[in-house]
């Protein structure tokens, strides 16, 4: 049952474009107790169908800049090859540290974005 719930929540977050894989890796390691290497590899399998669905929906809605997306995809594939090879040789503790650091960066960025949006929203209200 926990696996189903983790999948649904990760899928919803992925569909919104906020990185369901981050939540999936966290849930797999801390809630289900799966080793970091396996959680990251499972995330990659999870990512394929969810990203295909998101791409189809966003192409229909004309939300994708195909030229920019192609450049990002090409270099993303190169980065994924390098990252996968690095992850193979890293121990679980190191991977967890990197993942935790990555989550901290995301948290700081999200808080910064919320504060910035809040300031813009207040300024717009004050102008009216």
BELHU-V974919 format. One record per residue. N is the residue number from 1. D_CENTER is the distance of its C-alpha to the mean C-alpha in whole Angstrom. Layout:
n-><N;N>
d_center-><D_CENTER;D_CENTER>
//
This chain:
n-><1;2;3;4;5;6;7;8;9;10;11;12;13;14;15;16;17;18;19;20;21;22;23;24;25;26;27;28;29;30;31;32;33;34;35;36;37;38;39;40;41;42;43;44;45;46;47;48;49;50;51;52;53;54;55;56;57;58;59;60;61;62;63;64;65;66;67;68;69;70;71;72;73;74;75;76;77;78;79;80;81;82;83;84;85;86;87;88;89;90;91;92;93;94;95;96;97;98;99;100;101;102;103;104;105;106;107;108;109;110;111;112;113;114;115;116;117;118;119;120;121;122;123;124;125;126;127;128>
d_center-><23;20;18;19;18;14;14;15;13;9;11;12;9;7;11;10;8;6;2;5;5;5;7;9;9;11;13;14;15;17;18;19;20;18;19;16;16;17;13;11;14;13;10;11;13;11;9;12;14;11;11;15;15;13;15;18;18;17;20;22;21;22;18;18;19;20;22;19;16;19;19;15;15;18;17;13;15;18;15;14;17;18;15;16;20;19;17;20;22;21;22;20;21;19;16;16;17;14;11;13;14;10;10;13;12;10;12;15;13;13;16;18;17;18;21;22;21;24;26;26;26;29;31;31;33;35;36;37>
//
